[in-house]
Amino acid sequence: MMGQVDRRGVMLGGGAAAFAAVRGAAAARAPVTADGLRPAFFYAFPLYEMARIAQERTAAAGGTGGLNTITHRAQLLDHRARQVSGPNNDTIYSSAFLDLAGGPLDLIIPTERDRYFCVAFMDAFTDNFAYVGARATHGRGGRFWVVGPHWRGAPPRGAQVIRAPTNDVWMLARILVDGPGDLPAAQALQRQIALVAPAGRPPPGPWSNRATHAADGANFLAVVNEVLARSAGGGSQLARATRFSSVGVGTSRAPDADLLAAWNAWIPAGLAELQEAFQYRDLVVDGWSYQEPGVGEFGTKDRLRAAVALGGIAALGEAEAMYFHATRAADGTLLDGRRAHRWRVPAGGVPADAFWSLSMYAAEPDGRFFFADNPIHRYAIGDRTPGLVVAADGSLDILIQHEPPDGVLAANWLPAPAGPMRLALRAYMPRPELRRRRWRLPPLQAVA
């Protein structure tokens, strides 16, 4: 997952009391209750986050001129990466935020059958609605005509139509890199991905509302309603917006002061609930958090969609990838790099047809997590890591600790920070036993 935990680190504290005070002050109007705001917030929050990230990324490329333009991130991320929480060190990325209201876009994706890659397309609600790549098309690329929900016509000869349910789309390509020596070959493949606006197509229109602060009810509603209006009459989850019009979502009516006060009082509690939900504490086995089914292709699981938008936006669907997290050992103690741990992967490894990797992060006080600096510049370890020592029975012991280990198993060292840490296991193209939760991740064992 690529994640972006809310920078403000808003936590629950006084939200319920503040909301109760606002509700009392608004007794003369139709009551706005927490029960009414909660589902509306979960429905709307992913729209806000997608808009915020799109605006930030395209502004960096020159305002709206950055829309409908591919940005290649051609280097593997390390401890200096601070743009998103939970970065990965396995792939390079190509990203484009598309505005399809002005018409189709012409996309070229190369064919590559010997390397894992995935080009995913997310709608404004963060649902993946189309894929091109190693799994979905068996590595076959081609010419694609990317169109919005209202487009009618015939694509150019030889082009395949990818129809988006919303006019705002995030296209995100991942290309596997087998270490620094493989980077030039992966970059050469990356450069073949091309996005072209057909002649005569109008430029993308500017945003009227900038996403500045999700806890500001006025800004939150303004951005969300603009996103909904940009794709009015489209597909995906758009039709459900009418359910929340009484609390200001999916309506062109300006919210009154009482409604804004209610949102301002309640949003901190909503953000805190999403931070907690992203931990999947109800789905912990042997210290590992298993993701709730539906990640990446959420359907009507609005709370799950919103939690992932806060903590790990741009997650792929389970057929493409699965993500597991650990902040505690099997005995329930919090993971800390100053205490050594061992993770034994049985013979055969993690059941994934593409690859798997175990990433190490330092846990930040605000809930975000980033790679930890270390003397061997290793931020993840997995089935592609060269030089690992495998036991006679085919099992693999990964040593997780801050201080360098001694002995032959030092080759299997995953450096940890000198403090709280978080582990993330990524499995790409997971096999059925993993998707059905029949294969259980081995517990982390503390080393005395």
C-alpha positions in Angstrom: 0.0 0.0 0.0 0.9 3.6 -0.5 -0.3 5.3 2.7 -0.8 8.9 3.8 -1.9 9.0 7.4 -3.4 12.4 8.3 -0.6 14.8 9.0 -2.5 16.5 11.8 -2.6 13.3 13.8 -6.1 14.2 15.0 -7.1 11.9 17.9 -10.4 11.4 19.7 -10.5 13.7 22.7 -13.6 15.7 23.6 -15.2 15.1 20.2 -18.3 13.5 21.7 -18.8 16.3 24.3 -18.2 19.0 21.7 -20.7 17.4 19.4 -23.3 17.2 22.2 -22.9 20.9 22.9 -23.4 21.7 19.3 -26.5 19.5 19.1 -28.0 21.3 22.1 -27.4 24.7 20.5 -29.1 23.5 17.3 -32.2 22.1 19.0 -34.5 24.4 17.0 -33.4 23.0 13.6 -33.7 19.5 12.2 -31.4 17.5 14.5 -28.0 16.5 13.1 -26.7 13.5 15.0 -23.5 11.6 15.2 -25.3 8.6 13.7 -26.2 10.8 10.7 -22.7 12.2 10.3 -20.7 9.0 10.7 -21.9 7.1 7.6 -21.7 10.3 5.5 -18.1 10.9 6.7 -17.0 7.4 5.8 -18.6 7.7 2.4 -17.1 11.1 1.7 -13.6 10.9 3.2 -12.0 8.9 0.4 -13.2 11.6 -2.1 -11.5 14.3 0.0 -8.3 12.4 0.2 -8.1 11.6 -3.5 -8.7 15.2 -4.3 -6.1 16.4 -1.7 -3.4 14.1 -3.1 -4.3 14.9 -6.7 -4.0 18.6 -6.0 -0.7 18.2 -4.1 0.9 16.1 -6.8 -0.3 18.1 -9.8 0.5 21.4 -8.1 4.1 20.2 -7.8 4.0 19.7 -11.6 2.6 23.1 -12.3 -1.1 23.4 -11.1 -3.7 21.9 -13.3 -1.0 21.5 -16.0 0.0 18.4 -13.9 -3.3 16.7 -14.6 -3.3 14.2 -17.5 0.5 14.0 -17.3 2.6 11.0 -16.2 5.1 11.5 -13.5 7.8 8.8 -13.2 9.3 8.1 -9.9 12.3 6.2 -11.2 14.3 5.5 -8.0 13.7 3.0 -5.3 12.7 4.7 -2.0 14.8 4.8 1.1 14.8 6.3 4.6 14.7 9.8 3.1 11.3 9.2 1.6 8.7 11.2 3.6 5.9 11.9 1.0 3.7 8.9 2.0 3.5 6.7 5.0 4.5 3.1 4.5 6.5 3.4 1.2 7.8 0.3 -0.5 11.3 -0.6 -1.7 10.3 -3.2 -4.3 9.0 -1.2 -7.2 9.3 2.1 -9.0 6.2 4.0 -9.8 4.5 6.0 -12.6 1.6 8.1 -11.6 -1.0 10.2 -13.4 -4.1 12.0 -12.2 -6.6 12.0 -15.0 -9.4 14.5 -15.7 -11.7 12.8 -18.2 -14.4 15.4 -18.3 -12.8 16.9 -21.4 -12.7 13.7 -23.3 -10.6 10.5 -23.7 -6.9 10.1 -23.2 -4.6 7.9 -25.3 -2.5 5.5 -23.2 0.4 3.3 -24.3 1.5 0.5 -22.1 4.4 -1.8 -23.2 4.2 -5.6 -23.2 6.5 -7.2 -20.6 6.2 -10.9 -19.8 9.4 -11.5 -17.8 9.0 -8.8 -15.1 6.1 -8.2 -12.7 4.3 -4.9 -13.4 0.8 -3.6 -12.7 -1.0 -0.5 -14.0 -4.0 0.1 -11.8 -6.8 2.6 -12.3 -8.7 4.0 -9.3 -11.9 6.0 -9.4 -12.6 9.0 -7.2 -13.7 6.7 -4.4 -10.3 4.8 -4.5 -11.8 1.6 -5.9 -9.6 -0.1 -8.5 -11.8 -0.6 -11.5 -9.2 -1.8 -14.2 -5.8 -3.4 -14.3 -3.2 -4.0 -17.0 -0.1 -6.1 -16.2 1.5 -9.4 -15.2 -1.7 -10.8 -13.6 -4.6 -9.1 -15.4 -3.4 -9.2 -19.0 -0.5 -11.8 -18.6 2.0 -9.0 -19.3 0.3 -7.8 -22.5 0.2 -4.1 -23.0 -1.1 -2.1 -26.0 -3.0 1.0 -26.8 -5.8 2.0 -24.4 -8.5 4.6 -24.9 -9.3 5.8 -21.3 -12.7 7.4 -21.2 -15.1 8.9 -18.6 -18.5 7.6 -17.6 -20.4 9.8 -20.2 -18.2 9.3 -23.2 -19.9 7.8 -26.3 -18.1 7.0 -29.5 -15.6 4.6 -31.2 -12.0 4.3 -30.1 -9.1 4.6 -32.6 -8.4 1.4 -34.5 -6.5 -1.1 -32.4 -7.2 0.7 -29.1 -9.0 -1.0 -26.2 -11.5 1.1 -24.1 -11.0 1.5 -20.4 -14.1 3.1 -19.1 -13.9 4.9 -15.8 -17.0 5.2 -13.5 -15.9 8.8 -12.5 -14.2 11.6 -14.4 -11.4 11.8 -11.8 -9.0 8.8 -12.0 -5.7 8.0 -10.5 -3.5 5.7 -12.7 -0.7 4.2 -10.8 1.9 1.8 -12.3 4.2 -0.4 -10.3 7.3 -2.0 -11.9 9.3 -4.6 -9.9 13.0 -3.9 -9.5 15.4 -6.7 -8.4 17.9 -4.5 -6.6 20.0 -1.6 -7.7 21.6 -3.5 -10.6 18.2 -4.1 -12.2 17.1 -0.5 -11.9 18.2 0.6 -15.5 16.2 -2.2 -17.1 13.1 -1.3 -15.0 13.5 2.3 -15.9 13.7 1.5 -19.6 10.3 -0.3 -19.3 8.9 2.6 -17.3 9.8 5.2 -20.0 7.7 3.3 -22.5 4.5 4.2 -20.6 3.0 7.2 -22.4 -0.1 9.3 -22.0 -1.3 11.6 -24.8 -4.2 14.0 -25.0 -5.8 13.8 -28.5 -5.6 16.9 -30.7 -8.3 19.4 -30.0 -9.0 18.1 -26.5 -9.5 21.0 -24.1 -7.1 21.3 -21.1 -8.3 20.1 -17.7 -10.3 22.6 -15.7 -9.0 24.1 -12.5 -10.3 23.0 -9.1 -12.5 25.5 -7.4 -11.8 24.3 -3.9 -8.4 23.3 -2.5 -8.2 20.6 0.1 -6.5 22.2 3.0 -7.7 20.7 6.2 -10.1 17.7 6.5 -11.1 18.6 10.1 -12.5 21.9 8.7 -16.2 21.1 8.0 -16.5 23.8 5.4 -13.4 22.8 3.5 -14.4 19.1 3.8 -17.9 19.6 2.3 -16.8 22.0 -0.4 -14.1 19.6 -1.7 -16.3 16.5 -1.5 -19.2 18.1 -3.2 -17.0 19.5 -6.0 -15.6 16.0 -6.6 -19.2 14.6 -6.8 -20.3 17.3 -9.2 -17.3 16.7 -11.5 -18.7 13.2 -12.2 -22.5 13.8 -11.7 -24.5 11.0 -13.3 -21.5 8.6 -13.4 -21.1 5.2 -11.9 -19.3 3.6 -9.0 -20.7 4.9 -5.7 -22.0 8.3 -7.0 -25.7 7.5 -6.8 -25.5 6.9 -3.1 -24.6 10.5 -2.4 -28.3 11.4 -2.2 -28.6 9.5 1.0 -26.4 12.0 2.8 -27.8 15.3 1.4 -29.4 16.1 4.8 -26.0 16.5 6.3 -24.5 18.5 3.4 -22.9 15.7 1.2 -24.0 15.4 -2.4 -25.9 18.7 -2.5 -25.3 22.1 -4.0 -26.9 23.9 -1.0 -24.5 25.8 1.2 -24.3 24.3 4.7 -25.7 26.5 7.5 -23.7 27.5 10.6 -25.2 24.8 12.8 -24.4 22.0 10.3 -20.8 23.2 9.9 -20.5 23.4 13.7 -21.7 19.8 14.0 -19.2 18.7 11.4 -16.4 20.6 13.0 -17.2 19.0 16.4 -17.5 15.4 15.0 -14.7 15.1 12.4 -11.9 14.6 14.9 -13.7 11.6 16.3 -14.3 10.3 12.8 -10.6 10.6 12.0 -9.6 8.8 15.2 -12.0 6.0 14.4 -10.4 5.6 11.0 -6.9 5.5 12.5 -8.0 2.8 14.8 -9.8 0.8 12.1 -6.7 0.8 9.9 -4.9 -1.3 12.6 -7.3 -4.2 12.0 -7.0 -5.1 15.7 -10.0 -7.5 15.4 -8.1 -9.5 12.7 -4.8 -10.1 14.6 -3.4 -13.7 14.6 0.0 -14.4 16.2 0.8 -10.6 16.2 0.0 -10.1 12.5 -2.9 -7.9 11.4 -4.8 -9.4 8.4 -6.6 -7.0 6.2 -10.4 -7.0 6.1 -11.7 -8.6 2.8 -12.5 -6.0 0.3 -9.5 -3.8 0.3 -8.9 -2.1 -3.0 -12.3 -3.1 -4.4 -14.5 -2.0 -1.5 -18.0 -2.1 -2.8 -20.2 -0.5 -0.2 -17.7 -1.0 2.7 -17.4 2.7 3.3 -15.7 2.5 6.7 -13.0 0.2 5.3 -12.5 2.4 2.2 -12.1 5.4 4.4 -9.7 3.7 6.8 -7.5 2.7 3.9 -7.7 6.1 2.4 -6.3 7.5 5.6 -3.7 4.9 6.3 -2.8 3.2 3.1 -4.4 4.9 0.1 -3.9 3.3 -3.4 -4.1 -0.3 -2.1 -4.5 -2.9 -4.7 -7.3 -5.5 -4.8 -6.6 -8.8 -3.2 -6.1 -10.7 -6.4 -3.2 -8.4 -7.2 -1.7 -7.9 -3.7 -2.3 -8.4 0.0 -0.8 -6.5 2.9 -0.1 -7.7 6.5 1.2 -5.6 9.4 2.7 -6.3 12.8 3.5 -4.0 15.7 3.5 -6.8 18.3 5.2 -10.1 18.8 3.3 -13.3 19.3 3.4 -12.8 23.0 1.7 -9.4 22.6 4.6 -7.2 23.5 5.2 -4.1 21.3 7.9 -4.6 18.7 11.0 -2.5 19.5 14.2 -2.8 17.5 16.3 -2.8 20.7 15.0 -6.3 21.3 16.0 -9.0 18.8 13.3 -11.0 17.0 13.4 -13.9 14.5 10.8 -14.6 11.8 10.9 -18.1 10.4 9.4 -18.5 6.9 8.7 -22.2 6.2 9.9 -24.1 3.1 8.2 -22.8 0.0 8.0 -19.3 1.3 5.0 -17.0 1.4 2.4 -18.3 -1.2 2.6 -15.6 -3.8 3.1 -16.1 -7.6 4.9 -12.8 -8.2 7.0 -12.0 -5.1 6.8 -11.3 -1.4 8.8 -8.9 0.8 9.0 -7.9 4.4 9.5 -4.2 5.0 10.8 -2.5 8.2 9.5 0.8 9.4 10.2 3.1 12.3 6.9 4.1 14.0 6.4 7.8 14.3 4.6 9.4 17.2 1.8 10.7 14.9 1.0 7.2 13.6 2.9 7.3 10.3 5.8 5.0 9.6 8.9 5.3 7.4 12.0 3.4 6.5 14.7 3.4 9.1 18.2 4.4 8.2 20.7 1.6 8.6 24.4 0.8 7.7 23.6 -1.8 5.0 20.8 0.2 3.3 18.4 -2.7 3.5 14.8 -1.6 4.0 13.1 -4.9 3.0 13.9 -8.5 2.7 12.2 -11.2 0.6 12.2 -14.0 -1.9 14.4 -11.9 -4.3 17.0 -10.8 -1.8 20.4 -12.2 -2.9 22.7 -14.1 -0.6 20.2 -15.3 2.0 21.1 -18.4 4.0 18.4 -21.1 3.8 18.2 -24.0 6.3 18.5 -27.6 5.2 14.8 -28.1 5.5 14.1 -25.1 3.1 13.0 -22.7 5.9 14.4 -19.1 6.1 15.2 -17.3 9.4 15.0 -13.5 9.1 16.9 -11.7 12.0 15.1 -8.5 13.0 17.1 -6.3 15.3 18.9 -2.9 15.6 22.4 -4.2 16.2 24.1 -6.2 13.5 24.0 -9.9 14.2 27.0 -12.2 14.2 27.5 -15.5 12.5 26.4 -17.0 9.1 22.8 -15.8 9.6 24.0 -12.2 9.5 23.2 -12.4 5.8 19.5 -12.6 6.8 19.5 -9.4 8.8 16.6 -7.0 8.5 17.8 -3.8 10.3 15.4 -2.3 12.8 15.3 1.2 14.3 16.4 1.7 17.9 12.8 2.1 19.1 9.2 1.3 18.1 8.9 -0.4 14.8 6.3 -1.8 12.4 6.7 -4.6 9.9 4.7 -4.9 6.7 4.5 -8.1 4.6 3.5 -7.6 0.9 2.5 -10.5 -1.2 1.9 -9.8 -4.9 -0.4 -12.2 -6.9 -1.2 -14.1 -3.7 -2.3 -17.7 -4.1 -5.7 -18.9 -3.1 -4.6 -20.2 0.3 -3.4 -16.8 1.3 -6.4 -14.9 -0.1 -8.7 -17.3 1.8 -6.7 -16.9 5.0 -5.8 -20.6 5.2 -2.1 -19.9 5.2 -1.1 -18.2 8.4 1.8 -15.9 8.8 4.4 -17.3 11.2 4.6 -15.5 14.5 7.6 -13.2 15.4 9.6 -14.8 18.1 11.6 -12.7 20.6 15.3 -13.8 20.9 16.5 -14.0 24.5 
